Amino acid sequence: MSKKQNLYTGRSGQMAVMAEFLRRGYNVAIPEIDIGEDIFVVRDADGDLSRIQVKSAIGKGKKRVAGQFNVPMAQLRRPYEPELHYVFALYREGEGWREFIIIRRDELANLRRLQQIGNVSQNKLILYLSFSAEDVVCSEISLKRYRANWSPWPVIVH
């Protein structure tokens, strides 16, 4: 895939994630200066802020669909306040942006440190996520509990 195509894929995944936050009743904004987060999510009632980094991929395969996601190691190691959340968004041909893995930065860092999830190359953590109807696996580790886990942002009825 060309670098230009990667930009289109990345931005469309970001828009899909923003649309989900809006559907859930949250305000969203794209920071003017990108220093490690793609989206700010705000609960209007009290100003609660969430930092979101979106990573997008086009899925390959039929029965099991897989995608590769790259996370800079410097970002993974850096603490954030409030904590950064990653949303790994996978596009399925003919189905759209259907798969989302939502995981806090510190939890992903722990999975890397304690269970050696993914591979490190050129200062990036390379995650190869494989999706089936029952599970999501990376490095033989189930990430099922993070699949479509929007629980930090319950639906708000305005």
Buried (B, 14 or more C-beta within 10 A) or exposed (E): EEEEEEEEBBBBBBBBBBEBBEEBBBEBEEEEEEEBBBBBBBBEEEEEEBBBBBBBBBBBEEEEBBBEBEBBBEBBEEEBEEEBBBBBBBBBEEEEBBBBBBBBBBBBBEBBEEEEBBEEEEEBBBBBBBBEEEEBBBBEEEBEEBBEBBEEBEEEEE
